[in-house]
């Protein structure tokens, strides 16, 4: 059973999206919210959230709601699909770890394709809970959400950490030892300067770890045995991507 929420201030849009969901061959439970406040006040766990970006001006908009959801440290992180009438919001949507966006008026065929892929991800996240996790990066004025499975490794550099991502790099002020504690089980500190995503380990020797993108990172001789134990446990648990 897939638990789905629709948050949109227009009743006709909520009704339409509900009808599209019910037309899919997937057992699901649907709840509707007319505002971000209603959604936040209901603490039930959901798997999939269809979220309007431009909600009524009396409360938080959809982007603010998504950030609040991503900042939660407990419970299930839902797959978020934004439903919007404006393409200008697309890049902001991915800053909060959105899975996809749909433009209004929503095309039925496009909806079915996106819905099917979202359900596939939800099932994959259930089989591998680590995969659905995100890292929320806080700075003085902004926050950014990064899915853990988009990070190859994290590098310590002066007073910053650098996230080496599948699509580039991102640096911010943080301590690698704090991330080591937060991301344990999926990441391992192979060297004082490197925290590696075990999902992307392609091989290793006593002196270096090779990642699936071809990069080679130094492996401390003091970390070698613990790394091997952690990596073999990770593989045994079937947590690889």
GIBEL-V996075 format. One line per field, one symbol per residue. ss: DSSP state (2 for helix, 1 for strand, 0 for the rest). phi: phi as a letter, one per 30 degrees, with the letter a starting at -180 (. if undefined). psi: psi as a letter, one per 40 degrees, with the letter a starting at -180 (. if undefined). A space follows every 10 residues. Layout:
ss = ???
phi = ???
psi = ???
//
This chain:
ss = 0111111000 2222222222 2200000111 1110022222 2000000111 1100000000 0222222222 2000000011 1111002222 2222200001 1110000222 2222222222 2222222022 2201111100 0011111222 1111111001 1111100111 1110022222 2201001111 1001111222 1111000111 1000011100 0002222222 2222220000 0
phi = .ccbbbbadc dddddddddd dddddbdbbc bcbcaddddd dccddbcbbc bddcdeddbd dddddddddd ddcbiddddc cdcbcbddde dddddcidda bbdddddddd edddddddde dddddddbed dddbccccbe bbbbcbdddc cdabcdbhcc bcdccdbkbb cadacdddde ddcejccbdd aecbbcdddc dclabdbacc cddjdccdcd ddcedddedd dddedddicd d
psi = hhhhihhheh dddddddddd ddeighhihh iiheiddddd dheihidhhh hhdgiieeai iddddddddd eheiihhihh hihieheeed dddedffidi ihhihhhddd dddddddddd dddddddgdd deiihhhhad eiihhhhdee hdihhhhbei ihhhidfaih iihihddddd ddeiddihge idehhihdde hdiiaeeihh ieeeihihhh deeddddddd ddddddefei .
//
